[in-house]
């Protein structure tokens, strides 16, 4: 399963940013309501995601962080 997830992640990272954001949203919708409190219905989560998306100062690229 890990190889499959890694392959999906690699493919997803090739998508444009707007499509990656849509994919994240759709994946979050598939989680059960008690999945660690993550829900797109949670206004605080949505606000935090929007804040992070608009504030890129000091941002570190995922590839740098991962390495």
mmCIF file as Biopython writes it, N, C-alpha, C and O atoms, coordinates in Angstrom:
data_model
#
loop_
_atom_site.group_PDB
_atom_site.id
_atom_site.type_symbol
_atom_site.label_atom_id
_atom_site.label_alt_id
_atom_site.label_comp_id
_atom_site.label_asym_id
_atom_site.label_entity_id
_atom_site.label_seq_id
_atom_site.pdbx_PDB_ins_code
_atom_site.Cartn_x
_atom_site.Cartn_y
_atom_site.Cartn_z
_atom_site.occupancy
_atom_site.B_iso_or_equiv
_atom_site.auth_seq_id
_atom_site.auth_asym_id
_atom_site.pdbx_PDB_model_num
ATOM 1   N N  . UNK A ? 1  ? 0.829   -1.199 0.000   1.0 0.0 1  A 1 
ATOM 2   C CA . UNK A ? 1  ? 0.000   0.000  0.000   1.0 0.0 1  A 1 
ATOM 3   C C  . UNK A ? 1  ? 0.865   1.251  0.000   1.0 0.0 1  A 1 
ATOM 4   O O  . UNK A ? 1  ? 0.514   2.238  -0.647  1.0 0.0 1  A 1 
ATOM 5   N N  . UNK A ? 2  ? 1.982   1.234  0.707   1.0 0.0 2  A 1 
ATOM 6   C CA . UNK A ? 2  ? 2.834   2.418  0.790   1.0 0.0 2  A 1 
ATOM 7   C C  . UNK A ? 2  ? 3.321   2.840  -0.589  1.0 0.0 2  A 1 
ATOM 8   O O  . UNK A ? 2  ? 3.360   4.033  -0.892  1.0 0.0 2  A 1 
ATOM 9   N N  . UNK A ? 3  ? 3.695   1.874  -1.430  1.0 0.0 3  A 1 
ATOM 10  C CA . UNK A ? 3  ? 4.149   2.207  -2.778  1.0 0.0 3  A 1 
ATOM 11  C C  . UNK A ? 3  ? 3.032   2.864  -3.579  1.0 0.0 3  A 1 
ATOM 12  O O  . UNK A ? 3  ? 3.275   3.799  -4.342  1.0 0.0 3  A 1 
ATOM 13  N N  . UNK A ? 4  ? 1.819   2.376  -3.407  1.0 0.0 4  A 1 
ATOM 14  C CA . UNK A ? 4  ? 0.682   2.957  -4.104  1.0 0.0 4  A 1 
ATOM 15  C C  . UNK A ? 4  ? 0.465   4.401  -3.657  1.0 0.0 4  A 1 
ATOM 16  O O  . UNK A ? 4  ? 0.249   5.281  -4.489  1.0 0.0 4  A 1 
ATOM 17  N N  . UNK A ? 5  ? 0.521   4.646  -2.365  1.0 0.0 5  A 1 
ATOM 18  C CA . UNK A ? 5  ? 0.347   6.007  -1.845  1.0 0.0 5  A 1 
ATOM 19  C C  . UNK A ? 5  ? 1.462   6.916  -2.349  1.0 0.0 5  A 1 
ATOM 20  O O  . UNK A ? 5  ? 1.204   8.060  -2.725  1.0 0.0 5  A 1 
ATOM 21  N N  . UNK A ? 6  ? 2.685   6.427  -2.361  1.0 0.0 6  A 1 
ATOM 22  C CA . UNK A ? 6  ? 3.806   7.229  -2.853  1.0 0.0 6  A 1 
ATOM 23  C C  . UNK A ? 6  ? 3.644   7.544  -4.339  1.0 0.0 6  A 1 
ATOM 24  O O  . UNK A ? 6  ? 3.944   8.655  -4.775  1.0 0.0 6  A 1 
ATOM 25  N N  . UNK A ? 7  ? 3.173   6.574  -5.111  1.0 0.0 7  A 1 
ATOM 26  C CA . UNK A ? 7  ? 2.959   6.789  -6.542  1.0 0.0 7  A 1 
ATOM 27  C C  . UNK A ? 7  ? 1.844   7.811  -6.768  1.0 0.0 7  A 1 
ATOM 28  O O  . UNK A ? 7  ? 1.952   8.671  -7.642  1.0 0.0 7  A 1 
ATOM 29  N N  . UNK A ? 8  ? 0.776   7.713  -5.979  1.0 0.0 8  A 1 
ATOM 30  C CA . UNK A ? 8  ? -0.318  8.684  -6.091  1.0 0.0 8  A 1 
ATOM 31  C C  . UNK A ? 8  ? 0.158   10.085 -5.712  1.0 0.0 8  A 1 
ATOM 32  O O  . UNK A ? 8  ? -0.194  11.065 -6.369  1.0 0.0 8  A 1 
ATOM 33  N N  . UNK A ? 9  ? 0.948   10.171 -4.665  1.0 0.0 9  A 1 
ATOM 34  C CA . UNK A ? 9  ? 1.471   11.472 -4.246  1.0 0.0 9  A 1 
ATOM 35  C C  . UNK A ? 9  ? 2.338   12.075 -5.338  1.0 0.0 9  A 1 
ATOM 36  O O  . UNK A ? 9  ? 2.207   13.258 -5.655  1.0 0.0 9  A 1 
ATOM 37  N N  . UNK A ? 10 ? 3.216   11.278 -5.909  1.0 0.0 10 A 1 
ATOM 38  C CA . UNK A ? 10 ? 4.073   11.774 -6.990  1.0 0.0 10 A 1 
ATOM 39  C C  . UNK A ? 10 ? 3.245   12.296 -8.151  1.0 0.0 10 A 1 
ATOM 40  O O  . UNK A ? 10 ? 3.537   13.357 -8.702  1.0 0.0 10 A 1 
ATOM 41  N N  . UNK A ? 11 ? 2.212   11.552 -8.522  1.0 0.0 11 A 1 
ATOM 42  C CA . UNK A ? 11 ? 1.341   11.984 -9.622  1.0 0.0 11 A 1 
ATOM 43  C C  . UNK A ? 11 ? 0.592   13.254 -9.242  1.0 0.0 11 A 1 
ATOM 44  O O  . UNK A ? 11 ? 0.458   14.165 -10.060 1.0 0.0 11 A 1 
ATOM 45  N N  . UNK A ? 12 ? 0.107   13.319 -8.013  1.0 0.0 12 A 1 
ATOM 46  C CA . UNK A ? 12 ? -0.650  14.497 -7.566  1.0 0.0 12 A 1 
ATOM 47  C C  . UNK A ? 12 ? 0.227   15.744 -7.550  1.0 0.0 12 A 1 
ATOM 48  O O  . UNK A ? 12 ? -0.248  16.836 -7.861  1.0 0.0 12 A 1 
ATOM 49  N N  . UNK A ? 13 ? 1.482   15.598 -7.199  1.0 0.0 13 A 1 
ATOM 50  C CA . UNK A ? 13 ? 2.383   16.745 -7.149  1.0 0.0 13 A 1 
ATOM 51  C C  . UNK A ? 13 ? 2.662   17.332 -8.529  1.0 0.0 13 A 1 
ATOM 52  O O  . UNK A ? 13 ? 3.142   18.461 -8.639  1.0 0.0 13 A 1 
ATOM 53  N N  . UNK A ? 14 ? 2.369   16.586 -9.559  1.0 0.0 14 A 1 
ATOM 54  C CA . UNK A ? 14 ? 2.543   17.076 -10.928 1.0 0.0 14 A 1 
ATOM 55  C C  . UNK A ? 14 ? 1.363   17.944 -11.376 1.0 0.0 14 A 1 
ATOM 56  O O  . UNK A ? 14 ? 1.452   18.645 -12.384 1.0 0.0 14 A 1 
ATOM 57  N N  . UNK A ? 15 ? 0.261   17.893 -10.624 1.0 0.0 15 A 1 
ATOM 58  C CA . UNK A ? 15 ? -0.936  18.660 -10.978 1.0 0.0 15 A 1 
ATOM 59  C C  . UNK A ? 15 ? -0.728  20.141 -10.693 1.0 0.0 15 A 1 
ATOM 60  O O  . UNK A ? 15 ? 0.080   20.501 -9.838  1.0 0.0 15 A 1 
ATOM 61  N N  . UNK A ? 16 ? -1.455  21.007 -11.407 1.0 0.0 16 A 1 
ATOM 62  C CA . UNK A ? 16 ? -1.437  22.434 -11.075 1.0 0.0 16 A 1 
ATOM 63  C C  . UNK A ? 16 ? -1.977  22.640 -9.656  1.0 0.0 16 A 1 
ATOM 64  O O  . UNK A ? 16 ? -2.724  21.807 -9.141  1.0 0.0 16 A 1 
ATOM 65  N N  . UNK A ? 17 ? -1.600  23.735 -9.045  1.0 0.0 17 A 1 
ATOM 66  C CA . UNK A ? 17 ? -1.984  24.015 -7.656  1.0 0.0 17 A 1 
ATOM 67  C C  . UNK A ? 17 ? -3.491  23.958 -7.446  1.0 0.0 17 A 1 
ATOM 68  O O  . UNK A ? 17 ? -3.947  23.407 -6.444  1.0 0.0 17 A 1 
ATOM 69  N N  . UNK A ? 18 ? -4.271  24.511 -8.362  1.0 0.0 18 A 1 
ATOM 70  C CA . UNK A ? 18 ? -5.724  24.519 -8.182  1.0 0.0 18 A 1 
ATOM 71  C C  . UNK A ? 18 ? -6.286  23.094 -8.162  1.0 0.0 18 A 1 
ATOM 72  O O  . UNK A ? 18 ? -7.212  22.802 -7.406  1.0 0.0 18 A 1 
ATOM 73  N N  . UNK A ? 19 ? -5.731  22.216 -8.986  1.0 0.0 19 A 1 
ATOM 74  C CA . UNK A ? 19 ? -6.202  20.831 -9.002  1.0 0.0 19 A 1 
ATOM 75  C C  . UNK A ? 19 ? -5.756  20.079 -7.754  1.0 0.0 19 A 1 
ATOM 76  O O  . UNK A ? 19 ? -6.483  19.216 -7.262  1.0 0.0 19 A 1 
ATOM 77  N N  . UNK A ? 20 ? -4.573  20.391 -7.236  1.0 0.0 20 A 1 
ATOM 78  C CA . UNK A ? 20 ? -4.118  19.771 -5.977  1.0 0.0 20 A 1 
ATOM 79  C C  . UNK A ? 20 ? -5.019  20.199 -4.826  1.0 0.0 20 A 1 
ATOM 80  O O  . UNK A ? 20 ? -5.357  19.385 -3.967  1.0 0.0 20 A 1 
ATOM 81  N N  . UNK A ? 21 ? -5.410  21.472 -4.802  1.0 0.0 21 A 1 
ATOM 82  C CA . UNK A ? 21 ? -6.301  21.964 -3.745  1.0 0.0 21 A 1 
ATOM 83  C C  . UNK A ? 21 ? -7.654  21.261 -3.823  1.0 0.0 21 A 1 
ATOM 84  O O  . UNK A ? 21 ? -8.223  20.886 -2.798  1.0 0.0 21 A 1 
ATOM 85  N N  . UNK A ? 22 ? -8.169  21.082 -5.042  1.0 0.0 22 A 1 
ATOM 86  C CA . UNK A ? 22 ? -9.441  20.392 -5.204  1.0 0.0 22 A 1 
ATOM 87  C C  . UNK A ? 22 ? -9.312  18.946 -4.738  1.0 0.0 22 A 1 
ATOM 88  O O  . UNK A ? 22 ? -10.223 18.417 -4.100  1.0 0.0 22 A 1 
ATOM 89  N N  . UNK A ? 23 ? -8.199  18.308 -5.048  1.0 0.0 23 A 1 
ATOM 90  C CA . UNK A ? 23 ? -7.969  16.926 -4.640  1.0 0.0 23 A 1 
ATOM 91  C C  . UNK A ? 23 ? -7.936  16.807 -3.117  1.0 0.0 23 A 1 
ATOM 92  O O  . UNK A ? 23 ? -8.527  15.886 -2.553  1.0 0.0 23 A 1 
ATOM 93  N N  . UNK A ? 24 ? -7.257  17.722 -2.462  1.0 0.0 24 A 1 
ATOM 94  C CA . UNK A ? 24 ? -7.203  17.722 -0.997  1.0 0.0 24 A 1 
ATOM 95  C C  . UNK A ? 24 ? -8.602  17.850 -0.421  1.0 0.0 24 A 1 
ATOM 96  O O  . UNK A ? 24 ? -8.977  17.119 0.495   1.0 0.0 24 A 1 
ATOM 97  N N  . UNK A ? 25 ? -9.368  18.781 -0.962  1.0 0.0 25 A 1 
ATOM 98  C CA . UNK A ? 25 ? -10.732 18.986 -0.480  1.0 0.0 25 A 1 
ATOM 99  C C  . UNK A ? 25 ? -11.568 17.725 -0.647  1.0 0.0 25 A 1 
ATOM 100 O O  . UNK A ? 25 ? -12.297 17.331 0.263   1.0 0.0 25 A 1 
ATOM 101 N N  . UNK A ? 26 ? -11.461 17.102 -1.796  1.0 0.0 26 A 1 
ATOM 102 C CA . UNK A ? 26 ? -12.249 15.893 -2.055  1.0 0.0 26 A 1 
ATOM 103 C C  . UNK A ? 26 ? -11.806 14.749 -1.152  1.0 0.0 26 A 1 
ATOM 104 O O  . UNK A ? 26 ? -12.643 13.967 -0.700  1.0 0.0 26 A 1 
ATOM 105 N N  . UNK A ? 27 ? -10.519 14.636 -0.882  1.0 0.0 27 A 1 
ATOM 106 C CA . UNK A ? 27 ? -10.030 13.586 0.021   1.0 0.0 27 A 1 
ATOM 107 C C  . UNK A ? 27 ? -10.520 13.821 1.444   1.0 0.0 27 A 1 
ATOM 108 O O  . UNK A ? 27 ? -10.922 12.880 2.130   1.0 0.0 27 A 1 
ATOM 109 N N  . UNK A ? 28 ? -10.487 15.078 1.890   1.0 0.0 28 A 1 
ATOM 110 C CA . UNK A ? 28 ? -10.981 15.386 3.232   1.0 0.0 28 A 1 
ATOM 111 C C  . UNK A ? 28 ? -12.449 15.007 3.379   1.0 0.0 28 A 1 
ATOM 112 O O  . UNK A ? 28 ? -12.877 14.564 4.445   1.0 0.0 28 A 1 
ATOM 113 N N  . UNK A ? 29 ? -13.210 15.180 2.322   1.0 0.0 29 A 1 
ATOM 114 C CA . UNK A ? 29 ? -14.632 14.836 2.363   1.0 0.0 29 A 1 
ATOM 115 C C  . UNK A ? 29 ? -14.859 13.342 2.590   1.0 0.0 29 A 1 
ATOM 116 O O  . UNK A ? 29 ? -15.927 12.945 3.056   1.0 0.0 29 A 1 
ATOM 117 N N  . UNK A ? 30 ? -13.868 12.512 2.267   1.0 0.0 30 A 1 
ATOM 118 C CA . UNK A ? 30 ? -14.026 11.063 2.405   1.0 0.0 30 A 1 
ATOM 119 C C  . UNK A ? 30 ? -13.728 10.569 3.808   1.0 0.0 30 A 1 
ATOM 120 O O  . UNK A ? 30 ? -14.031 9.421  4.135   1.0 0.0 30 A 1 
ATOM 121 N N  . UNK A ? 31 ? -13.136 11.421 4.650   1.0 0.0 31 A 1 
ATOM 122 C CA . UNK A ? 31 ? -12.798 11.010 6.008   1.0 0.0 31 A 1 
ATOM 123 C C  . UNK A ? 31 ? -14.047 10.971 6.876   1.0 0.0 31 A 1 
ATOM 124 O O  . UNK A ? 31 ? -14.982 11.748 6.682   1.0 0.0 31 A 1 
ATOM 125 N N  . UNK A ? 32 ? -14.044 10.067 7.821   1.0 0.0 32 A 1 
ATOM 126 C CA . UNK A ? 32 ? -15.182 9.986  8.729   1.0 0.0 32 A 1 
ATOM 127 C C  . UNK A ? 32 ? -15.215 11.231 9.619   1.0 0.0 32 A 1 
ATOM 128 O O  . UNK A ? 32 ? -14.180 11.853 9.857   1.0 0.0 32 A 1 
ATOM 129 N N  . UNK A ? 33 ? -16.387 11.586 10.103  1.0 0.0 33 A 1 
ATOM 130 C CA . UNK A ? 33 ? -16.517 12.798 10.917  1.0 0.0 33 A 1 
ATOM 131 C C  . UNK A ? 33 ? -15.616 12.822 12.156  1.0 0.0 33 A 1 
ATOM 132 O O  . UNK A ? 33 ? -15.253 13.901 12.625  1.0 0.0 33 A 1 
ATOM 133 N N  . UNK A ? 34 ? -15.259 11.681 12.681  1.0 0.0 34 A 1 
ATOM 134 C CA . UNK A ? 34 ? -14.424 11.662 13.884  1.0 0.0 34 A 1 
ATOM 135 C C  . UNK A ? 34 ? -12.933 11.506 13.567  1.0 0.0 34 A 1 
ATOM 136 O O  . UNK A ? 34 ? -12.157 11.143 14.452  1.0 0.0 34 A 1 
ATOM 137 N N  . UNK A ? 35 ? -12.522 11.770 12.337  1.0 0.0 35 A 1 
ATOM 138 C CA . UNK A ? 35 ? -11.117 11.665 11.935  1.0 0.0 35 A 1 
ATOM 139 C C  . UNK A ? 35 ? -10.337 12.869 12.440  1.0 0.0 35 A 1 
ATOM 140 O O  . UNK A ? 35 ? -10.083 13.815 11.695  1.0 0.0 35 A 1 
ATOM 141 N N  . UNK A ? 36 ? -9.967  12.826 13.693  1.0 0.0 36 A 1 
ATOM 142 C CA . UNK A ? 36 ? -9.130  13.846 14.325  1.0 0.0 36 A 1 
ATOM 143 C C  . UNK A ? 36 ? -9.666  15.262 14.137  1.0 0.0 36 A 1 
ATOM 144 O O  . UNK A ? 36 ? -8.896  16.220 14.082  1.0 0.0 36 A 1 
ATOM 145 N N  . UNK A ? 37 ? -10.976 15.390 14.041  1.0 0.0 37 A 1 
ATOM 146 C CA . UNK A ? 37 ? -11.577 16.709 13.979  1.0 0.0 37 A 1 
ATOM 147 C C  . UNK A ? 37 ? -11.416 17.433 12.656  1.0 0.0 37 A 1 
ATOM 148 O O  . UNK A ? 37 ? -11.733 18.620 12.575  1.0 0.0 37 A 1 
ATOM 149 N N  . UNK A ? 38 ? -10.932 16.765 11.613  1.0 0.0 38 A 1 
ATOM 150 C CA . UNK A ? 38 ? -10.770 17.418 10.324  1.0 0.0 38 A 1 
ATOM 151 C C  . UNK A ? 38 ? -12.067 17.356 9.536   1.0 0.0 38 A 1 
ATOM 152 O O  . UNK A ? 38 ? -12.607 16.281 9.277   1.0 0.0 38 A 1 
ATOM 153 N N  . UNK A ? 39 ? -12.548 18.513 9.165   1.0 0.0 39 A 1 
ATOM 154 C CA . UNK A ? 39 ? -13.768 18.578 8.373   1.0 0.0 39 A 1 
ATOM 155 C C  . UNK A ? 39 ? -13.806 19.916 7.645   1.0 0.0 39 A 1 
ATOM 156 O O  . UNK A ? 39 ? -13.487 20.954 8.225   1.0 0.0 39 A 1 
ATOM 157 N N  . UNK A ? 40 ? -14.191 19.889 6.395   1.0 0.0 40 A 1 
ATOM 158 C CA . UNK A ? 40 ? -14.330 21.132 5.655   1.0 0.0 40 A 1 
ATOM 159 C C  . UNK A ? 40 ? -15.540 21.913 6.145   1.0 0.0 40 A 1 
ATOM 160 O O  . UNK A ? 40 ? -15.765 23.042 5.708   1.0 0.0 40 A 1 
ATOM 161 N N  . UNK A ? 41 ? -16.320 21.328 7.046   1.0 0.0 41 A 1 
ATOM 162 C CA . UNK A ? 41 ? -17.428 22.029 7.680   1.0 0.0 41 A 1 
ATOM 163 C C  . UNK A ? 41 ? -16.914 22.892 8.836   1.0 0.0 41 A 1 
ATOM 164 O O  . UNK A ? 41 ? -17.619 23.787 9.302   1.0 0.0 41 A 1 
ATOM 165 N N  . UNK A ? 42 ? -15.702 22.630 9.294   1.0 0.0 42 A 1 
ATOM 166 C CA . UNK A ? 42 ? -15.105 23.353 10.412  1.0 0.0 42 A 1 
ATOM 167 C C  . UNK A ? 42 ? -14.605 24.715 9.916   1.0 0.0 42 A 1 
ATOM 168 O O  . UNK A ? 42 ? -13.634 24.790 9.163   1.0 0.0 42 A 1 
ATOM 169 N N  . UNK A ? 43 ? -15.269 25.774 10.341  1.0 0.0 43 A 1 
ATOM 170 C CA . UNK A ? 43 ? -14.907 27.120 9.891   1.0 0.0 43 A 1 
ATOM 171 C C  . UNK A ? 43 ? -13.479 27.473 10.256  1.0 0.0 43 A 1 
ATOM 172 O O  . UNK A ? 43 ? -12.795 28.151 9.489   1.0 0.0 43 A 1 
ATOM 173 N N  . UNK A ? 44 ? -13.015 27.021 11.421  1.0 0.0 44 A 1 
ATOM 174 C CA . UNK A ? 44 ? -11.645 27.321 11.837  1.0 0.0 44 A 1 
ATOM 175 C C  . UNK A ? 44 ? -10.629 26.679 10.897  1.0 0.0 44 A 1 
ATOM 176 O O  . UNK A ? 44 ? -9.617  27.293 10.558  1.0 0.0 44 A 1 
ATOM 177 N N  . UNK A ? 45 ? -10.899 25.450 10.480  1.0 0.0 45 A 1 
ATOM 178 C CA . UNK A ? 45 ? -10.003 24.770 9.551   1.0 0.0 45 A 1 
ATOM 179 C C  . UNK A ? 45 ? -9.972  25.496 8.218   1.0 0.0 45 A 1 
ATOM 180 O O  . UNK A ? 45 ? -8.899  25.730 7.661   1.0 0.0 45 A 1 
ATOM 181 N N  . UNK A ? 46 ? -11.137 25.854 7.704   1.0 0.0 46 A 1 
ATOM 182 C CA . UNK A ? 46 ? -11.215 26.545 6.426   1.0 0.0 46 A 1 
ATOM 183 C C  . UNK A ? 46 ? -10.484 27.883 6.507   1.0 0.0 46 A 1 
ATOM 184 O O  . UNK A ? 46 ? -9.733  28.230 5.595   1.0 0.0 46 A 1 
ATOM 185 N N  . UNK A ? 47 ? -10.691 28.630 7.577   1.0 0.0 47 A 1 
ATOM 186 C CA . UNK A ? 47 ? -10.006 29.917 7.756   1.0 0.0 47 A 1 
ATOM 187 C C  . UNK A ? 47 ? -8.495  29.731 7.806   1.0 0.0 47 A 1 
ATOM 188 O O  . UNK A ? 47 ? -7.752  30.501 7.198   1.0 0.0 47 A 1 
ATOM 189 N N  . UNK A ? 48 ? -8.041  28.719 8.524   1.0 0.0 48 A 1 
ATOM 190 C CA . UNK A ? 48 ? -6.604  28.469 8.631   1.0 0.0 48 A 1 
ATOM 191 C C  . UNK A ? 48 ? -6.019  28.061 7.280   1.0 0.0 48 A 1 
ATOM 192 O O  . UNK A ? 48 ? -4.930  28.513 6.925   1.0 0.0 48 A 1 
ATOM 193 N N  . UNK A ? 49 ? -6.704  27.235 6.538   1.0 0.0 49 A 1 
ATOM 194 C CA . UNK A ? 49 ? -6.227  26.835 5.211   1.0 0.0 49 A 1 
ATOM 195 C C  . UNK A ? 49 ? -6.157  28.047 4.277   1.0 0.0 49 A 1 
ATOM 196 O O  . UNK A ? 49 ? -5.198  28.198 3.520   1.0 0.0 49 A 1 
ATOM 197 N N  . UNK A ? 50 ? -7.170  28.902 4.334   1.0 0.0 50 A 1 
ATOM 198 C CA . UNK A ? 50 ? -7.169  30.103 3.502   1.0 0.0 50 A 1 
ATOM 199 C C  . UNK A ? 50 ? -6.042  31.044 3.911   1.0 0.0 50 A 1 
ATOM 200 O O  . UNK A ? 50 ? -5.382  31.638 3.058   1.0 0.0 50 A 1 
ATOM 201 N N  . UNK A ? 51 ? -5.823  31.178 5.227   1.0 0.0 51 A 1 
ATOM 202 C CA . UNK A ? 51 ? -4.744  32.037 5.706   1.0 0.0 51 A 1 
ATOM 203 C C  . UNK A ? 51 ? -3.398  31.528 5.212   1.0 0.0 51 A 1 
ATOM 204 O O  . UNK A ? 51 ? -2.571  32.301 4.729   1.0 0.0 51 A 1 
ATOM 205 N N  . UNK A ? 52 ? -3.185  30.227 5.336   1.0 0.0 52 A 1 
ATOM 206 C CA . UNK A ? 52 ? -1.909  29.654 4.915   1.0 0.0 52 A 1 
ATOM 207 C C  . UNK A ? 52 ? -1.717  29.760 3.408   1.0 0.0 52 A 1 
ATOM 208 O O  . UNK A ? 52 ? -0.601  29.980 2.937   1.0 0.0 52 A 1 
ATOM 209 N N  . UNK A ? 53 ? -2.792  29.607 2.654   1.0 0.0 53 A 1 
ATOM 210 C CA . UNK A ? 53 ? -2.690  29.698 1.194   1.0 0.0 53 A 1 
ATOM 211 C C  . UNK A ? 53 ? -2.340  31.111 0.744   1.0 0.0 53 A 1 
ATOM 212 O O  . UNK A ? 53 ? -1.625  31.290 -0.242  1.0 0.0 53 A 1 
ATOM 213 N N  . UNK A ? 54 ? -2.843  32.119 1.465   1.0 0.0 54 A 1 
ATOM 214 C CA . UNK A ? 54 ? -2.596  33.498 1.062   1.0 0.0 54 A 1 
ATOM 215 C C  . UNK A ? 54 ? -1.294  34.065 1.620   1.0 0.0 54 A 1 
ATOM 216 O O  . UNK A ? 54 ? -0.755  35.019 1.059   1.0 0.0 54 A 1 
ATOM 217 N N  . UNK A ? 55 ? -0.784  33.506 2.698   1.0 0.0 55 A 1 
ATOM 218 C CA . UNK A ? 55 ? 0.438   34.012 3.327   1.0 0.0 55 A 1 
ATOM 219 C C  . UNK A ? 55 ? 1.589   33.053 3.048   1.0 0.0 55 A 1 
ATOM 220 O O  . UNK A ? 55 ? 1.760   32.044 3.732   1.0 0.0 55 A 1 
ATOM 221 N N  . UNK A ? 56 ? 2.356   33.385 2.052   1.0 0.0 56 A 1 
ATOM 222 C CA . UNK A ? 56 ? 3.467   32.504 1.679   1.0 0.0 56 A 1 
ATOM 223 C C  . UNK A ? 56 ? 4.808   33.033 2.177   1.0 0.0 56 A 1 
ATOM 224 O O  . UNK A ? 56 ? 5.854   32.488 1.822   1.0 0.0 56 A 1 
ATOM 225 N N  . UNK A ? 57 ? 4.795   34.081 2.991   1.0 0.0 57 A 1 
ATOM 226 C CA . UNK A ? 57 ? 6.049   34.599 3.517   1.0 0.0 57 A 1 
ATOM 227 C C  . UNK A ? 57 ? 6.676   33.561 4.437   1.0 0.0 57 A 1 
ATOM 228 O O  . UNK A ? 57 ? 6.019   33.017 5.325   1.0 0.0 57 A 1 
ATOM 229 N N  . UNK A ? 58 ? 7.916   33.308 4.217   1.0 0.0 58 A 1 
ATOM 230 C CA . UNK A ? 58 ? 8.601   32.320 5.032   1.0 0.0 58 A 1 
ATOM 231 C C  . UNK A ? 58 ? 8.272   30.884 4.669   1.0 0.0 58 A 1 
ATOM 232 O O  . UNK A ? 58 ? 8.672   29.952 5.367   1.0 0.0 58 A 1 
ATOM 233 N N  . UNK A ? 59 ? 7.539   30.708 3.573   1.0 0.0 59 A 1 
ATOM 234 C CA . UNK A ? 59 ? 7.141   29.363 3.166   1.0 0.0 59 A 1 
ATOM 235 C C  . UNK A ? 59 ? 8.359   28.556 2.734   1.0 0.0 59 A 1 
ATOM 236 O O  . UNK A ? 59 ? 9.305   29.090 2.155   1.0 0.0 59 A 1 
ATOM 237 N N  . UNK A ? 60 ? 8.317   27.282 3.022   1.0 0.0 60 A 1 
ATOM 238 C CA . UNK A ? 60 ? 9.372   26.366 2.622   1.0 0.0 60 A 1 
ATOM 239 C C  . UNK A ? 60 ? 8.752   25.382 1.639   1.0 0.0 60 A 1 
ATOM 240 O O  . UNK A ? 60 ? 7.700   24.801 1.906   1.0 0.0 60 A 1 
ATOM 241 N N  . UNK A ? 61 ? 9.405   25.202 0.516   1.0 0.0 61 A 1 
ATOM 242 C CA . UNK A ? 61 ? 8.907   24.248 -0.480  1.0 0.0 61 A 1 
ATOM 243 C C  . UNK A ? 61 ? 8.859   22.861 0.129   1.0 0.0 61 A 1 
ATOM 244 O O  . UNK A ? 61 ? 9.736   22.493 0.910   1.0 0.0 61 A 1 
ATOM 245 N N  . UNK A ? 62 ? 7.835   22.083 -0.225  1.0 0.0 62 A 1 
ATOM 246 C CA . UNK A ? 62 ? 7.669   20.735 0.302   1.0 0.0 62 A 1 
ATOM 247 C C  . UNK A ? 62 ? 8.917   19.897 0.046   1.0 0.0 62 A 1 
ATOM 248 O O  . UNK A ? 62 ? 9.341   19.141 0.920   1.0 0.0 62 A 1 
ATOM 249 N N  . UNK A ? 63 ? 9.506   20.019 -1.127  1.0 0.0 63 A 1 
ATOM 250 C CA . UNK A ? 63 ? 10.673  19.196 -1.444  1.0 0.0 63 A 1 
ATOM 251 C C  . UNK A ? 63 ? 11.834  19.493 -0.492  1.0 0.0 63 A 1 
ATOM 252 O O  . UNK A ? 63 ? 12.567  18.582 -0.108  1.0 0.0 63 A 1 
ATOM 253 N N  . UNK A ? 64 ? 12.006  20.766 -0.109  1.0 0.0 64 A 1 
ATOM 254 C CA . UNK A ? 64 ? 13.055  21.127 0.839   1.0 0.0 64 A 1 
ATOM 255 C C  . UNK A ? 64 ? 12.745  20.582 2.222   1.0 0.0 64 A 1 
ATOM 256 O O  . UNK A ? 64 ? 13.623  20.043 2.897   1.0 0.0 64 A 1 
ATOM 257 N N  . UNK A ? 65 ? 11.499  20.723 2.642   1.0 0.0 65 A 1 
ATOM 258 C CA . UNK A ? 65 ? 11.076  20.245 3.954   1.0 0.0 65 A 1 
ATOM 259 C C  . UNK A ? 65 ? 11.216  18.742 4.052   1.0 0.0 65 A 1 
ATOM 260 O O  . UNK A ? 65 ? 11.711  18.219 5.050   1.0 0.0 65 A 1 
ATOM 261 N N  . UNK A ? 66 ? 10.778  18.045 3.010   1.0 0.0 66 A 1 
ATOM 262 C CA . UNK A ? 66 ? 10.837  16.594 2.975   1.0 0.0 66 A 1 
ATOM 263 C C  . UNK A ? 66 ? 12.276  16.106 3.081   1.0 0.0 66 A 1 
ATOM 264 O O  . UNK A ? 66 ? 12.559  15.164 3.821   1.0 0.0 66 A 1 
ATOM 265 N N  . UNK A ? 67 ? 13.192  16.746 2.341   1.0 0.0 67 A 1 
ATOM 266 C CA . UNK A ? 67 ? 14.603  16.337 2.341   1.0 0.0 67 A 1 
ATOM 267 C C  . UNK A ? 67 ? 15.252  16.692 3.659   1.0 0.0 67 A 1 
ATOM 268 O O  . UNK A ? 67 ? 16.439  16.429 3.854   1.0 0.0 67 A 1 
#
